[in-house]
Amino acid sequence: MDDQSNTSHRAPRKFLEPRRLALLASVAGLSMAVLVIGPGAYRPLNLPAWTASAQAAETAQTPQGFGDLVAKVKPAVISVRVKIDDDGQNTAVSERDSQGSDPDQSGSPFDQFSRQFGFGVPNGMPHRHQIITGEGSGFFISPDGYAVTNYHVVDHAESVQVTADDGTIYTAKVVGTDPKTDLALIKVDGKKDFSYVKFADQPPRIGDWVVAVGNPFGLGGTVTAGIVSARGRDIGDGPYDDYVQIDAPINKGNSGGPAFDMNGNVIGVNTAIFSPSGGSVGIGFDIPAATAKLVVAQLKDKGYITRGWLGVQVQPVTADIADSLGMKQARGAMVDNPQDGSPAAKAGIEAGDVITSVNGTAVKDSRDLARTISMMAPGTQVKLDVLHKGEAKPVTLTLGEMPNDHQANAGETQQKSSAGTHLGLSLAPAGDVEGAGQKGVVVTSVDPEGPAADHGFQTGDVILNIGGKAVANVDDVRSALTEANAAGKHSVLMQVKTADATRFVAMPLAKG
């Protein structure tokens, strides 16, 4: 149960009047008397020297306030106001409506992770052909008027206006957008001396101070402060999630606004919050500066984004898969299937290979691989370390350009562990079953109580190989399982073809 729930059941606290308050402190056996001067006032006597030094050191390390920083960066932060015809089916508006029209959003994806749009929709749901206005935030990144905001703030905008910190209103145009990272670049023309800020060159550390500036609820420039709570957060929002988590309060209308480090550099773009109630609970998510810099540079240059393309369908390496492959750690991205004609296929990468590093940097999981490759330009030469049939294999290839209909599939297949003593499958050679093809063995039935059912097997699936060896009949399956058992393995890797894809499943072996 969370703190808020616990609080509701606590007995009320009893507060003493200041005039009745007396304090007596004991630190490591050292008593320190406190002299009561008057109602609510006190002064410690005989303060030890080491305590004073410690307090002085703490004071020197703790910011006395953020006034100087805010004065420096706030002029670069803008309010972004858009007008949208609801016939344009703006996704931001529809998502805002789904959250705001019903106080009980138990079925809404925004029940947990909520975009902060700040769109004003009078009288509930908008009527057809209604012009809807919405407000977000943004910030100038150059003196000639280029500014960053969120894609969902300006998506399908009929017109865009920005209000600078001094209250001046300008008309802006959308230069380019990237829905996959939820970033947009807009431009204000006619002036060359806007105040602007820069992206940080280094990522923040967990625990570093952070200051968020934006336009919550359309109030105008507002500042909040907190710390960096975590990095590398994946909230299931997109294929390249890599958010910086902060606890500085961000609310409706903060979308697209910047989060600053103590040097006045932008460490992230405020984008989403965790919000069971619709308001800030101190868990916000920022697009990291490194991602924003790369995306914004392409939007400014071309108006759109091109991404590197490896051409593989991948899945995470689970503990069972790692064990079946003899890997010490469950890391890397397992190739389900290289796409025909892709850079990976041309370089000899095969189904069942595990990509463990890119240019010498370890790959944590399938999503990490997708993010890493997507941030590279088409035509980039990369060196991959690949585990191929149990042996390390270096592969050098040139990335292609991701086609519009090909997106890195980093979805994680949920697999349940099992301690079953049999597979729970009925099998037949694929050639004996009409429509199953000529390779492998087809699953003719699945025991709903068996481990195979727990691991997602369905009637009609075709097992192509087990432990890296092709199987053509039931005897091949039995032989492969016996061999894996004799080798002391706890699980065995199976390549399975479904109706529209192939995947790898680590099946637990029989005990005893």
Secondary structure, DSSP 8 states (H G I E B T S, - for coil): --HHHHHTTS-------GGG----EEETTEEE-EEEEETTEEEE-S--HHHHHHHHHHHHHS-S-SHHHHHHHGGGEEEEEEEEEGGG--HHHHHHHHHHS-S--TTSGGGTEEE----B-TTSS--TT-EEEEEEEEEE-STTSEEEE-HHHHTT-SEEEEE-TTS-EEEEEEEEEETTTTEEEEEE-S-S------B-SS---TT-EEEEEE-GGG-SSEEEEEEEEEEEE--SSSTT--EEEE-S---TT-TT-EEE-TTS-EEEEEEEEE-SSSS--S-EEEEEHHHHHHHHHHHHHHSS---EE--EEEEE--HHHHHHHT-SS--SEEEEEE-TTSHHHHTT--TT-EEEEETTEE--SHHHHHHHHHTS-TT-EEEEEEEETTEEEEEEEE-EE--TT---B-----------SS--EEEEEGGGSTTS-SSSEEEEEE-TTSHHHHTT--TT-EEEEETTEE--SHHHHHHHHHHHHHTT-SEEEEEEE-SS-EEEEEEE----
